[in-house]
Amino acid sequence: MRKNSQLYIFLSALITRNLSTLEAEQVVRTTRIANIATTARKRFNLSLPCIPHPHTRVDGTRGTYGIYSPTPTDRKRIEEVLAKGA
């Protein structure tokens, strides 16, 4: 994996803070965050829960967005992956 790949950028952001799906899309510059999270889970054996949060849009419709929040074990694994420069 190249250091500047979307997966590496996603993991680097997750190690510093929990990310909403919108924040992750902006940081990684893609709309395929769910695919990237799935790849991270499979490749690095992460749980990487995405907790749904309800919200109301400007037009009044209700929806949900997810917050990716790595577990303590996930954080250790992510640190190892980033340290290797994988």
C-alpha positions in Angstrom: 0.0 0.0 0.0 1.4 3.4 -0.9 1.7 5.9 2.0 -0.7 8.3 0.4 -3.4 5.8 -0.4 -6.9 6.4 0.7 -6.7 3.5 3.2 -3.6 5.0 4.8 -5.1 8.4 4.9 -8.3 7.0 6.5 -6.3 5.1 9.2 -4.1 8.2 9.9 -7.2 10.3 10.5 -8.8 7.6 12.7 -5.8 7.4 15.0 -6.2 11.0 15.9 -10.0 11.2 16.4 -13.4 9.5 15.7 -14.7 10.4 12.3 -18.2 10.8 11.0 -18.8 9.4 7.5 -18.9 13.0 6.1 -15.6 13.9 7.8 -14.0 10.7 6.5 -15.3 11.5 3.0 -13.8 15.0 3.1 -10.4 13.8 4.6 -10.0 10.9 2.2 -11.7 12.7 -0.7 -13.9 9.9 -1.7 -17.5 8.8 -1.3 -16.5 5.2 -0.9 -15.8 5.3 2.8 -17.8 2.2 3.6 -15.7 0.3 1.1 -12.5 1.6 2.6 -13.6 0.8 6.1 -14.5 -2.7 5.0 -11.1 -3.1 3.5 -9.4 -1.9 6.7 -11.5 -4.3 8.7 -10.5 -7.3 6.6 -6.9 -6.5 5.8 -5.9 -5.5 9.4 -8.4 -7.5 11.4 -10.1 -4.4 12.9 -13.6 -4.2 14.4 -13.9 -0.5 13.6 -17.5 0.0 14.7 -19.6 2.6 12.9 -22.2 3.9 15.3 -25.3 5.4 13.7 -26.4 8.9 14.8 -29.8 10.4 13.9 -30.0 13.9 12.5 -32.4 16.3 10.8 -31.5 17.8 7.5 -32.2 21.5 6.6 -35.3 20.5 4.7 -36.7 18.7 7.8 -36.2 15.1 6.7 -34.6 12.8 9.2 -31.7 10.6 8.4 -28.6 9.0 10.0 -24.9 9.2 9.6 -22.2 7.0 11.1 -19.3 7.7 13.4 -16.3 5.5 13.0 -14.8 5.0 16.4 -12.0 2.4 16.7 -11.7 0.3 19.8 -8.6 0.4 21.9 -7.4 -2.8 20.2 -8.1 -1.2 16.8 -6.0 1.8 17.8 -3.0 -0.4 18.7 -3.3 -2.3 15.4 -3.6 1.0 13.4 -0.6 2.4 15.2 1.4 -0.8 14.2 0.2 -0.5 10.6 1.1 3.1 10.4 4.5 2.5 12.1 5.4 -0.1 9.4 4.5 2.3 6.7 2.6 -0.5 5.1 
